[in-house]
Amino acid sequence: MFLELDELGPRYLQLARALKQAILDGRCAATTRLPATRVLARELALSRNTVLAAYEQLAAEGFIEGRVGSGCYVAAFAATKVVRATAQPSRTPRTRKAALARRGRRALELFDQSIHGRQHRGLRYNLQYGLPMTNPQLASAWRRELNHAAAHAEMDYPDPQGLIALRHQVCDYLARRRGIVAAPEDVLIVSGTQQAFALAADVLLDEGDRVLLEDPHYRGARQVFQTQGAHVFGCRVDGDGLVTAALPRGKATRLAVVTPSHQFPTGAVLSLPRRMHLLDWAQRSGCWLIEDDYDGEFRYDARPLAALKSLDRADCVIYIGTFSKVLFPSLRLGYMVLPPGLRQAFVAAKWLTDRGCPAIEQAALARLIASGAFERHLRQAAKNLKTRRAALLTALKRHAGDAVEVADSSAGMHILAWLPRMSHAQSQRMVERARSRGLGLYLVAPYCLKPLPRPGLLLGYADLPPADLQAAMRVFGECLREVER
């Protein structure tokens, strides 16, 4: 009998899989007697115990049956419509053609392998936005709180709305730092910003509903709403953020996503008159506003601005905050501050999605905030980010000169560098050339709904120390000049 083991896992399971495939392929017909364990062990150079374990596994699954004094036989079910193999069996499993639902097809079409596949690995200098800044002191504090939380954790399912201790800490923090007055019952703990957008889509959107995004914008939000079947359209931004004079009139807009504290990715800050205009528009049009405050904590020229939510008197703003950007992305914890009329629906949707975020991590985070270590980390992170931003801007001016125009708002963890002398094709060639030299550069075009008149780069600087940022800009300048020539 020809049997080929796949070298995956324990030997007895490899043998069991090989025998099972032989039965399903018809090479071992129903009621056929299998070789004695000693014989098969000798033929395959395996121990007899390995063969015995494989036979026991197949018997437990119903593929073979033992007869006292006679041996093991293929079960009779194998006689029903077995297709015999006509060629050497392949190691590659046959894949059934998937008939996906409409939402599944959309998700697959919108899935961006270049981002989710971690294509940046192996680069010496990677300027991808969203990578974390390493803080050894934070890592030590987090391990301590995590160990304490694990030792004192309740073993029951967590509250789907989030641990009450963490929701209290979020409320205290938002009141001090963002000017938002909220109660714990207003807060929903979520698995990061992406889940917050997904819950909003599930709760608020039907097929064909209109969703307004700033243009450019965070494309993870766009992908969520398009997968839901919403009609997504853009509203332009300028140096003062979203151009509220261009907000739509007449047609009903169900939902709008804004980043008023630090527009993503241009860095603009929404002016107070435009904030008031936006809130008035949302109230009059019946539109829900999602305020994505993804890194509003980090401002280097002044104190962080109060959130748009702090000005909301009509309960039309859904506020989203995240710990992924300010701590580390693998934490996957964020929060929403919800208007009273939406609380129960969002909690229900969260429960149906995952029954709640991990309780141990929530408890550890609540203790980290209560201890003061979280805000100490924020102060240190802001200081380090300011130094890195200055190093990046200095090196960019030195090595690129007037070939770039920087849109900088003295905030956040990235800058936007426009390339006024380049075509889009040239910018793509420059990105490819830089990658071949170990430098990861990322164009801003994928974050836009409408084509840009000129190309630009989104330069994240949180993950690299000043010396590496200077070296990265030297490589960037070389690639820039080569492509221009």
Residue pairs with C-beta under 8 A, 6 or more apart in sequence:
1 22
1 27
1 28
1 35
1 40
1 43
2 27
3 15
3 18
3 19
3 22
3 44
4 18
4 89
4 91
5 11
5 14
5 15
5 18
5 44
6 14
6 17
6 18
6 91
7 14
8 14
11 46
11 50
12 50
12 51
12 53
12 54
12 57
13 54
13 57
15 44
15 46
15 50
15 51
15 54
16 53
16 54
16 57
16 58
19 28
19 34
19 54
19 58
19 63
19 64
20 58
20 61
20 63
21 89
22 28
23 63
23 64
23 74
23 78
24 78
24 82
25 82
25 83
25 84
25 85
25 89
26 78
26 82
26 83
26 84
26 85
27 84
27 85
28 34
28 74
28 78
29 74
29 78
29 79
29 82
30 74
30 75
30 76
30 77
30 78
30 79
30 82
31 73
31 74
31 76
31 79
32 73
32 74
33 70
33 71
33 72
33 73
34 40
34 55
34 64
34 71
34 72
34 73
34 74
35 43
36 71
37 48
37 51
37 52
37 55
38 48
40 46
40 51
41 47
41 48
41 50
41 51
44 51
55 64
55 66
55 72
58 64
59 65
59 66
59 72
62 75
62 77
63 74
63 75
63 78
64 72
64 73
64 74
64 75
65 72
65 73
65 75
66 72
66 73
67 73
100 108
102 229
103 227
103 228
103 229
106 226
106 227
106 229
107 227
110 223
110 226
110 227
111 223
112 219
112 223
112 446
113 119
120 126
120 128
120 440
122 438
123 435
123 438
123 439
123 440
124 438
124 439
125 438
125 439
125 440
125 464
125 468
125 469
125 471
125 472
125 475
126 439
126 440
126 463
126 464
127 439
127 440
127 441
127 442
127 457
127 458
127 459
127 460
127 461
127 464
127 472
128 440
128 442
128 460
128 463
129 265
129 413
129 414
129 442
129 458
129 459
129 460
130 325
130 329
130 413
130 460
131 329
131 460
131 462
131 463
132 327
132 328
132 329
132 462
132 463
133 381
133 384
133 385
133 413
133 462
133 463
134 463
135 377
135 380
135 381
137 377
137 380
138 327
138 328
138 373
138 377
141 368
141 371
141 373
141 377
142 327
142 364
142 368
145 364
145 365
145 367
145 368
145 371
145 373
146 360
146 361
146 364
148 364
148 367
149 360
149 361
149 363
149 364
149 367
150 360
152 363
153 359
153 360
153 363
154 359
157 355
157 356
158 355
158 356
158 357
158 358
158 359
158 362
159 356
160 347
160 350
160 351
160 355
160 356
161 167
161 185
161 187
161 188
161 189
161 347
161 350
161 356
162 187
162 188
162 189
162 335
162 356
162 357
162 362
163 189
163 359
163 362
163 363
163 366
164 184
165 362
165 363
165 366
165 370
166 189
166 362
166 363
166 365
166 366
166 369
167 184
167 187
167 189
167 335
168 184
168 366
169 365
169 366
169 369
169 370
170 182
170 184
170 187
170 189
170 321
170 335
170 369
171 182
171 183
171 184
171 186
171 187
172 369
173 369
173 374
173 375
174 180
174 182
174 307
174 321
174 337
175 181
175 182
177 297
177 304
178 293
178 296
178 304
178 306
178 307
178 309
178 310
178 321
179 306
179 307
179 310
180 307
180 309
180 310
180 319
180 337
181 310
182 337
185 343
186 337
186 338
186 340
186 343
187 335
187 336
187 337
187 338
188 199
188 335
188 336
188 338
188 343
188 346
188 347
188 350
189 333
189 334
189 335
189 356
189 357
189 362
190 196
190 199
190 333
190 334
190 335
190 336
190 350
190 357
191 332
191 333
191 334
191 354
191 357
192 322
192 324
192 332
192 333
192 334
193 220
193 292
193 294
193 320
193 322
193 324
193 334
194 220
194 224
195 334
195 353
196 290
196 320
196 334
196 336
197 220
197 221
197 224
197 225
197 257
197 290
197 320
198 224
198 353
199 336
199 346
199 349
199 350
199 353
200 255
200 288
200 290
200 318
201 224
201 225
201 227
201 228
201 230
202 228
202 349
202 353
203 342
203 345
203 346
203 349
204 254
204 255
204 288
205 211
205 225
205 228
205 229
205 230
205 254
205 255
206 229
207 228
207 229
207 230
208 229
208 230
208 231
209 230
209 231
209 254
209 255
210 230
210 231
210 233
210 248
210 251
210 252
210 253
210 254
210 255
211 225
211 230
211 231
211 232
211 233
211 253
211 254
211 255
211 256
211 257
212 233
212 234
212 235
212 247
212 248
212 253
212 255
212 256
212 257
212 287
213 221
213 222
213 225
213 232
213 233
213 234
213 235
213 256
213 257
213 449
214 234
214 235
214 237
214 241
214 242
214 257
214 258
214 259
214 263
214 264
215 234
215 235
215 236
215 237
215 448
215 449
215 450
216 237
216 264
216 265
216 266
216 444
216 447
216 448
217 234
217 257
217 259
217 264
217 447
217 448
217 449
218 257
218 259
218 264
218 265
218 292
218 294
218 447
219 446
219 447
221 257
221 290
221 292
222 232
222 449
225 232
225 255
226 232
230 254
230 255
232 449
233 248
233 449
234 448
234 449
234 450
235 242
235 243
235 246
235 247
235 248
235 256
236 243
236 246
237 243
237 263
237 266
237 268
238 268
239 268
240 268
240 269
240 270
240 271
240 274
241 260
241 263
241 268
241 269
241 270
241 271
241 274
242 258
242 260
242 263
242 270
242 274
242 278
243 274
244 274
244 277
244 278
244 281
245 277
247 277
247 278
247 281
252 285
252 286
252 287
253 285
253 287
254 287
254 288
255 287
255 288
255 289
255 290
256 282
256 287
256 288
256 289
256 290
257 289
257 290
257 292
258 270
258 278
258 289
258 290
258 291
258 292
258 308
259 291
259 292
259 293
259 294
260 269
260 270
260 275
260 278
260 291
260 307
260 308
261 269
261 270
261 293
261 296
261 304
261 305
261 307
261 308
261 411
262 268
262 269
262 294
262 295
262 296
262 298
262 409
262 411
262 412
263 269
263 270
264 292
264 294
264 447
265 414
265 416
265 444
265 447
265 458
266 407
266 416
267 407
267 408
267 409
267 411
267 412
267 414
267 415
267 416
268 407
268 409
269 305
269 409
269 411
270 278
270 308
275 308
275 311
276 311
278 289
278 308
279 289
279 308
279 311
279 312
279 313
279 314
279 316
279 317
281 287
282 288
282 289
282 314
282 316
282 317
283 314
283 316
287 316
288 316
288 317
288 318
289 308
289 312
289 316
289 317
289 318
290 317
290 318
290 320
291 307
291 308
291 309
291 317
291 318
291 319
291 320
292 320
293 307
293 319
293 320
293 321
294 320
294 322
294 325
295 325
295 326
295 411
295 412
295 413
296 304
296 305
296 307
296 411
297 304
297 326
297 378
297 382
298 304
298 326
298 381
298 382
298 385
298 411
298 412
298 413
299 305
299 382
299 410
299 411
300 382
300 385
300 386
300 389
300 410
300 411
301 410
301 411
307 319
308 317
308 319
309 317
309 319
309 337
315 339
315 340
315 341
316 339
317 339
318 336
318 337
318 338
318 339
318 342
319 336
319 337
320 334
320 335
320 336
321 334
321 335
321 336
321 337
322 333
322 334
322 335
323 331
323 333
323 334
323 365
324 331
324 332
324 333
324 334
325 413
326 377
326 378
326 381
327 374
327 377
331 361
331 365
332 357
333 357
333 361
333 362
333 365
336 346
338 346
350 356
365 374
368 374
369 375
385 413
385 461
385 462
387 466
388 461
388 462
388 464
388 465
388 466
388 469
389 410
389 415
389 461
390 466
391 461
391 466
391 467
391 469
391 470
392 415
392 459
392 461
392 469
392 473
393 406
393 408
393 415
394 470
395 469
395 470
395 472
395 473
395 474
396 404
396 406
396 417
396 459
396 473
396 476
398 473
398 477
399 473
399 474
399 476
399 477
399 478
399 480
400 417
400 473
400 476
400 477
400 480
403 419
403 420
403 421
403 422
403 480
403 484
404 417
404 418
404 419
404 420
404 457
404 480
405 417
405 418
405 420
406 415
406 416
406 417
406 418
407 415
407 416
407 417
407 418
408 415
408 416
413 460
413 461
413 462
414 458
414 459
414 460
414 461
414 462
415 459
415 461
416 444
416 456
416 457
416 458
416 459
417 456
417 457
417 459
418 454
418 455
418 456
419 426
419 427
419 454
419 455
419 456
419 457
420 454
421 484
422 430
422 454
422 455
422 483
422 484
423 455
424 445
424 452
424 455
426 455
426 483
426 484
427 443
427 455
427 457
428 443
429 483
430 441
430 479
430 480
430 483
431 441
431 442
431 443
433 479
433 482
433 483
434 440
434 441
434 475
434 476
434 479
435 441
437 475
437 478
437 479
438 475
439 472
439 475
439 476
439 479
441 457
441 459
441 476
442 457
442 458
442 459
442 460
443 455
443 456
443 457
443 458
444 452
444 455
444 456
444 457
444 458
445 451
445 452
445 455
445 456
447 458
461 469
464 472
